[in-house]
Amino acid sequence: MLTIALPKGRIAEQTLEKFAKAFNEEFIFEDRKLILQKSGFTFLNVRNQDVPTYVMHGAADLGVVGLDVLEEKEYDLIKLLDLGLGRCKVSIGLRAGEELDWTKSQITVATKHEKIAKRYFEQKAMAVEIIKLYGSIELAPLVGLSDCIVDIVETGTTMKQNGLEVGPTIMESSVHLIANKNSFYAKKDQILDIRERIEATL
């Protein structure tokens, strides 16, 4: 029995469709159920940010999660396959018409991607103060809370609508199938079989 942690919402549905294709079975979470057991699989319906945690601690053998979440968690997990879903970028957002002033002694960044942002600016030898926000991040530069933001960008519309423009890209992200290291060695054949079957549907 393999346990697979899926992020709630659209990505979970799209992933279950891939499993359905790969195994000729229908996999659907009924109502608000958090666990789905079928044909040797247990699927868990968890928050996007929590997927790597379930996999890291062995509560799930496999998980499906965006590369941005993985990079932020910095867990030691195995990336098995890029599913090509949920493509987006982690980018810098600035007030329209402005550029980052690299001559400043320190840049203030509002984001929920603390580690990704910190790494990026440190690699550029720039002192950075991170202000962690959980939502409406676009507000921060407009009200003088930060010089810029680091956020997920799909189309850039949200930034534009809020008087910001998309600056440099820090990383590209899409959804990956990941594995717990111990599970991978203990159930290697099973896991590689799943990877192969899903890869065939891509």
Helices and strands as residue ranges (DSSP letters): E 2-7, H 10-23, E 35-38, E 41-46, G 48-50, H 51-56, E 62-66, H 67-73, E 78-82, E 88-95, E 107-111, H 114-123, E 128-132, H 139-142, E 148-153, H 157-161, E 164-173, E 175-179, H 181-186, H 188-201
